[in-house]
Amino acid sequence: MLGYGCLGLPVRRLFSNFASGWPALGLLLIRIVAGAFLIVDGLVRLSANQPAMSLILSVLAIGDGAMLVAGLWTPLAGILAAAVSIIDIVFRHQNPGPSILLVAMGAGLALVGPGALSIDAWIFGLRKIDLEKLDESSRR
């Protein structure tokens, strides 16, 4: 399935639908928690004097957290969250528990999608086609 984004560029749909109702609320909660964790972790790293690689990871974490909270480009943001967390586990060597949880959350969001309560659903979601209006315009 190939859709076109707001810039007219082709966008490959990585999920077939956007969960609504209670599942959408659950996905929103996961996105908010994962995004807030990334933003806070990135801000903490920025405030400490760290090497350049940590600075880059901090900026990536803050941007990725904002994308997750908004539900924008969620499959990419989920993969990026998992990647940043794996790098964190490998190089920090301190309490890997939260990072392991974030890897799982990021991978899950990348696989499942953002849910109906997201910018992705608003931009790339299913469209309602009114067949009566379509039939009237074809008669003219």
Kinemage of the C-alpha trace (Angstrom):
@kinemage 1
@onewidth
@group {chain A} dominant
@subgroup {mainchain}
@vectorlist {calphas} color= white
{ca met a 1} P 0.000 0.000 0.000
{ca leu a 2} L 1.460 3.282 -1.036
{ca gly a 3} L 0.030 6.538 0.303
{ca tyr a 4} L 1.052 10.105 -0.229
{ca gly a 5} L 2.055 12.328 2.662
{ca cys a 6} L 1.236 16.002 3.027
{ca leu a 7} L 4.296 16.929 0.917
{ca gly a 8} L 3.219 14.719 -1.979
{ca leu a 9} L 6.021 12.244 -1.314
{ca pro a 10} L 5.208 8.522 -1.326
{ca val a 11} L 4.884 7.088 2.166
{ca arg a 12} L 5.000 3.352 2.708
{ca arg a 13} L 2.332 2.362 5.202
{ca leu a 14} L 3.825 0.141 7.856
{ca phe a 15} L 0.516 -0.705 9.482
{ca ser a 16} L -2.841 -1.586 7.982
{ca asn a 17} L -5.095 0.237 10.444
{ca phe a 18} L -5.062 2.464 13.491
{ca ala a 19} L -6.430 0.906 16.663
{ca ser a 20} L -9.255 2.907 18.186
{ca gly a 21} L -11.090 2.873 21.504
{ca trp a 22} L -9.345 1.374 24.549
{ca pro a 23} L -6.408 -0.035 22.520
{ca ala a 24} L -5.747 3.474 21.156
{ca leu a 25} L -5.708 4.817 24.704
{ca gly a 26} L -3.255 2.077 25.728
{ca leu a 27} L -0.949 2.902 22.800
{ca leu a 28} L -1.165 6.601 23.683
{ca leu a 29} L -0.139 5.798 27.271
{ca ile a 30} L 2.835 3.724 26.063
{ca arg a 31} L 3.893 6.505 23.675
{ca ile a 32} L 3.649 9.170 26.397
{ca val a 33} L 5.649 7.151 28.942
{ca ala a 34} L 8.357 6.136 26.458
{ca gly a 35} L 8.565 9.647 24.991
{ca ala a 36} L 8.700 11.340 28.388
{ca phe a 37} L 11.453 8.964 29.513
{ca leu a 38} L 13.493 9.755 26.384
{ca ile a 39} L 13.000 13.518 26.780
{ca val a 40} L 13.956 13.525 30.476
{ca asp a 41} L 16.950 11.257 29.878
{ca gly a 42} L 18.113 13.466 27.015
{ca leu a 43} L 17.764 16.631 29.085
{ca val a 44} L 19.709 15.073 31.982
{ca arg a 45} L 22.513 14.115 29.608
{ca leu a 46} L 22.560 17.611 28.092
{ca ser a 47} L 22.935 19.227 31.505
{ca ala a 48} L 25.970 17.064 32.334
{ca asn a 49} L 29.247 17.721 30.574
{ca gln a 50} L 29.522 14.635 28.406
{ca pro a 51} L 31.532 13.722 25.288
{ca ala a 52} L 30.259 14.542 21.797
{ca met a 53} L 28.645 11.116 21.221
{ca ser a 54} L 26.547 11.546 24.340
{ca leu a 55} L 25.524 15.013 23.135
{ca ile a 56} L 24.341 13.540 19.831
{ca leu a 57} L 22.427 10.780 21.645
{ca ser a 58} L 20.856 13.404 23.927
{ca val a 59} L 19.550 15.446 21.022
{ca leu a 60} L 18.308 12.274 19.283
{ca ala a 61} L 16.566 11.128 22.470
{ca ile a 62} L 14.799 14.478 22.949
{ca gly a 63} L 13.645 14.632 19.319
{ca asp a 64} L 12.601 10.993 19.327
{ca gly a 65} L 10.698 11.439 22.573
{ca ala a 66} L 8.791 14.360 21.102
{ca met a 67} L 7.918 12.298 18.005
{ca leu a 68} L 6.679 9.424 20.164
{ca val a 69} L 4.515 11.640 22.364
{ca ala a 70} L 2.949 13.261 19.301
{ca gly a 71} L 2.609 9.978 17.440
{ca leu a 72} L 4.506 11.309 14.442
{ca trp a 73} L 6.355 8.794 12.235
{ca thr a 74} L 5.850 6.254 14.987
{ca pro a 75} L 7.493 3.220 13.320
{ca leu a 76} L 10.671 5.245 12.727
{ca ala a 77} L 10.494 6.785 16.217
{ca gly a 78} L 10.040 3.328 17.795
{ca ile a 79} L 13.058 1.931 15.967
{ca leu a 80} L 15.103 4.989 16.937
{ca ala a 81} L 14.035 4.647 20.596
{ca ala a 82} L 15.141 1.009 20.584
{ca ala a 83} L 18.460 1.913 18.922
{ca val a 84} L 19.228 4.753 21.346
{ca ser a 85} L 18.414 2.459 24.273
{ca ile a 86} L 20.601 -0.357 22.953
{ca ile a 87} L 23.497 2.089 22.557
{ca asp a 88} L 22.799 3.264 26.110
{ca ile a 89} L 22.941 -0.327 27.410
{ca val a 90} L 26.199 -1.074 25.589
{ca phe a 91} L 28.100 2.084 26.539
{ca arg a 92} L 26.741 3.138 29.934
{ca his a 93} L 26.952 -0.188 31.775
{ca gln a 94} L 24.695 1.176 34.551
{ca asn a 95} L 21.317 -0.267 35.570
{ca pro a 96} L 20.121 -1.495 32.150
{ca gly a 97} L 16.552 -2.174 33.358
{ca pro a 98} L 14.872 1.033 32.133
{ca ser a 99} L 16.720 0.886 28.821
{ca ile a 100} L 15.690 -2.737 28.247
{ca leu a 101} L 12.084 -1.761 28.915
{ca leu a 102} L 12.398 1.141 26.472
{ca val a 103} L 13.825 -1.191 23.799
{ca ala a 104} L 10.735 -3.381 24.170
{ca met a 105} L 8.358 -0.398 24.112
{ca gly a 106} L 10.049 1.097 21.048
{ca ala a 107} L 10.033 -2.196 19.160
{ca gly a 108} L 6.391 -2.793 20.089
{ca leu a 109} L 5.337 0.651 18.889
{ca ala a 110} L 7.307 0.174 15.665
{ca leu a 111} L 5.474 -3.106 15.023
{ca val a 112} L 1.949 -2.183 16.151
{ca gly a 113} L 1.744 1.474 15.182
{ca pro a 114} L 0.639 4.598 16.993
{ca gly a 115} L -3.104 4.048 17.391
{ca ala a 116} L -5.930 6.373 16.401
{ca leu a 117} L -4.909 9.093 18.888
{ca ser a 118} L -1.843 10.232 16.949
{ca ile a 119} L -0.676 12.590 14.250
{ca asp a 120} L 0.119 9.544 12.073
{ca ala a 121} L -3.547 8.518 12.154
{ca trp a 122} L -4.589 12.056 11.285
{ca ile a 123} L -2.180 12.309 8.328
{ca phe a 124} L -2.025 8.737 7.014
{ca gly a 125} L -5.208 7.216 8.464
{ca leu a 126} L -8.095 5.642 6.687
{ca arg a 127} L -10.313 8.032 4.781
{ca lys a 128} L -14.081 7.980 4.626
{ca ile a 129} L -15.381 7.846 1.073
{ca asp a 130} L -18.943 9.048 0.566
{ca leu a 131} L -20.281 6.861 -2.256
{ca glu a 132} L -23.385 9.004 -2.791
{ca lys a 133} L -21.294 12.107 -3.541
{ca leu a 134} L -18.993 10.037 -5.722
{ca asp a 135} L -21.985 8.636 -7.635
{ca glu a 136} L -23.461 12.147 -8.126
{ca ser a 137} L -20.214 13.554 -9.503
{ca ser a 138} L -19.836 10.657 -11.953
{ca arg a 139} L -23.346 11.282 -13.397
{ca arg a 140} L -22.485 14.837 -14.421
